[in-house]
Amino acid sequence: MPRRPALPTIPLELQGRWTLVERLGTGGGQSSPLLLRRERDGFLGVLRALKASSPYNVERQRREIRALQHYHHPNIMALAEHNIEAEPPWYISEYGDPFPRLWACTRKRMQGRPEALYALALRYVRELLEGLAGLHRLGVVHRDIRPANLIFLPRGEEQARQRIVLIDFGVAYVPDALRWRGSPASGGGVPSPAGTGYGRLEKADPARDCALVARLLADMLREQPPRQTWQGRGAYHCMQFAPGIPGEAIRALLQTCEDAARCPRDAAHMLRLLEEALPAVGSAAP
């Protein structure tokens, strides 16, 4: 029976300052999730030995740090500490409640109060767009906004006191960042002309993030939301919403965001569109 890859230990420069509280599993992505504690809980993102042997994975981890090291917003993952030059690079971020589980509990708790659920979902989406607006001005595009990449902070607080936070920038577009064109594992890595072994990531359009946020809002409020995967483009026609939630307006917003000719330019534009396209809380119609 094959053995699982060993999980990494805390980097030497953190030992004595942070304490390992719990290993949170092997992790589905590049990093192994470790829970640390200093004055508060922190999430350590560091590559496992097998992953750290790949230049592609190391550059992906550095790109995630590069996207966030100079940007601070309450709704975007904050780095408590990081070392982008380490081998392998690592970071410590805030540790929060996972969005999918907590939002499922919220839907059950607010069953029969669709207007309250709509107001809360709208608040979270606005907060998310406000955080994205600053990133888009810097040229950063997340490209992977979905429930699994969202958390609630502070952890364990009442939901009314929590804020939504976007995490996992491993596939984000960062200006001047380098990465492979395609997956090295599949032979898709194309060396750059300079011989660095990496190709430039094609510039991503912030409109992609806007379309993903619109889909997030629809999936937060639709009847029988998908558990893991989302339906493809154009699936808004079959979405059903409870009375008290403006289903037609949400479907129209999603259709606009998925139309290349009409989609918002960036998160700031999306915020203005949200105010125009969706009715105010208290005036929602089925």
N, C-alpha and C positions, 0 to 999 in steps of 0.2 A: 504494500500500500504506500503510495507516494506521500512524503512528508510535506506539510505546509511550510512555505517560506517563513523563516524566523522574523518576528516583528522587530523593528529597530529599538534601540534604547534611546534615552534622552541624550541629545548632543552634549559633549563635555562642557561647553560654555554655559549650559543651563543648569547643570548639576549643582546642587547646593542652594540654588535660588528658586527652582521649581521642583515640585514633588510629583512623581507619577502616581495618579490616583487609580486609574483604570485603563485597561486596553479595550477599546470599543470594537474589537473585531479586526479582520484583516483589511476591510475597506474594499469598495467596489472600484475605486478609481486608482490614481497613481500613488496616493498617499496612504499611509497606515494611520488610522485615527487613534490618537492617544489623548486621554484626559489628564491634564496637569492642574496643579493648584499652587497659587502663590497667595496674593490677597483674595483672588477670585479664581473661578474655574477658567481654564484656557484649553483650546483645541490645538494640538500640535500636528502640523502637516509636514511630514518628512517621508522621503521615498524609502521603500523597502530595498534591501540589498540588490535583489534581482532587477527591480525597476531602475535603480540608480546606475546600473551598468549601461543603460541606454542613453546616448546623448539627446535623443528626442524627448525622453521623459524628464531629463534634467532641465532642458530648455523650457519645457512646458511649465515646470514648477517655477522657474525663474520668471517666466512671463506672467504668472499669476501674482507673484510678489511685485513685479514691475508695475502692474496695473494699479496696485493699491498703496504702494509705499508712500506716495505723496498726496493721496486723496483721502479726505476725511468727511464723512457724512453719516448721520445716525442710521440711515437705511441701507448702507453699503458696508460689507464686511470690513472690520477694522483690524489692523495688525498690531498686536501688543508688542511683539518683538519679531525680528526676522534677520536672516543672514543670507543674502542673495549670492554671495561669493563662496559659501561653504560647499563642501563636497560630501554628501549632496546638500543642496540648499534646503532651508527649513523656514517655517513661520509659525507663530502662535497667534491664533485669532480667538475671538469671543466664542463661547460655547452656549448654544441656545436650544430651545425646544423645537423639534422638527415640525415644519409647517403642515405636511399631510395629516399627521396624527391629530394635531391640535385643531386644525380646521374641520376635520371630520367630527370631532367632539363639539365644536361650536355649532355646526349645522344641526346636530341632534338637540343641543340645548336650546337653540332658537327655532325649533320646529313649531310652526304655527305663527311665527312672527317674521314673515318674509321681508317686510319693510326694514326691520332692525338688521336683518342679515344683509340686505342690500346696502344699507348705510355703512356697515362695518367693512364689507368688501370694497366699497368705493373709497373708504378712508385708506385702506391698506394699499390699493392700487395707486392712489394719489401719492402716498409716501414713497412707494417704489419708483414712480416716475420722477419725483423730485430728486431722489438720489441718482437716478440714471441721467438726468439732465446735465449735471456737472460732468459726469464721465463722458457724455457725448460731446460736450464742448471741448474736452481734451482729446477727442478722437478715439476714445476707447469704446468698443462695442462688446457686450457680454456674449451674445450669440446663443446662449443656452438657458434662457429663463424658463423655469418650470418648477412645479411644487417641490421636487427633491432638492432644489438649489435655493430654498428659502427657509429661514428659521425665524423664531420669535424671541426677542430679548426684552427685558432681562429674563433669564430662565426661571421658571417656577412662579412668576408673579401672576396676578390676576390679569386676564386678557385685556381689560380696559387700560391697563398700565403698560402693556407691551407694544413694541413696534416691530414691523416686519423688516427683515434684513436679507439682502441678496448676497449669496456666497458662491464659491467655486468659480473662479475666473480662469480655470485651466485651459479653456478653448477660446478665451476672449481675444479679440483683435486689439493689439497695442501698437501704436505707431512706432516704426523702426524696430519692432521685435522680429527676431529670426526664428524660423522653425522649418521642419521638413514640409515639402509638398507631398502630401499623401502619407501613408503609414510605412515606416521602415520595415515593420514586420511583414508587410505584403509586397515589399520591393518597390514601394512608391516614393522612397526618398530620392530627391534630385539634388545633387550638390550644386551650390551656387557658383557663379563664374569666379568669385574670389577664392574659391577652394576652401571655404569654411565648413562645408559639409551640410549647410542648411540652405533652404530657399526662403524667400520672403513670403509671408502670409499675404494673400490678396486682401486688399482693403475691404472691410465689411461695412455695409450700409446700416446706420442707426435705425432705419425703418424696420429692419429685421427684429430688433428688440421691441419696437412698438407693436408689431403684429403678435409677438409672443405674449406681451402684457395684455393685449386685448383678448387673446385666447385664454389666458389665465383668469381674467375677470369672468368670462363666460363659463369656464369650467368650475369656478368657485360657486356660481349661483344656479347653474342648470340642474334640472332634475336628474337623478342618477348619474352623478359625475363619474368620469372614467377613473379607474383605480390606479393604473400604472401608465398606460400609453394614451396619447390623445388621438382623436380622429384627424384625418387629413384635411387639407385645405378645402373649403367649400362645405364642410360638414355642419356649418351654422344653420342650414335650412331645417335640419331635423332636431335642433335643440329645443327642449321644452322647459319653460320656466313657470314657477308657481304664481298664482294671482298675487299682485302686490309688488312684483318685480317687473321692470320694464323690458320684457323679453324682446319686443320688436326693436327697441332702441339699441339693445346690446347686440342683436344680430346685425343690425345696420352698421354699427361701429366696427364689428369684426369684419364685415364685408369690405368696408372702406379701408381698413388696415391691411387687408390681404390683396388689395388692388394696387398694382405698381404705379398706376397713374394718379391715384388719390391718397395714397398712404401718407401718414405724417412724416415729416423730414427727420425729426428727432423727438426725444422725450419732452422737451419744452413745448414743441408744437402739439404733441399728443395730449399734454395737460390742457391746452386751450381747446382742443377738439373734444375732450372729455366733458368740459363744462358746457359746450354747445350741444353735444349729441345726446347726453344723458340727462333725464329730468332730475331736479333737486330732490333730496330726501324729503319724503312726506307728500310728494306729488307723483310718485311712481304709479304707473298703470300696468295692467297685465300685458 
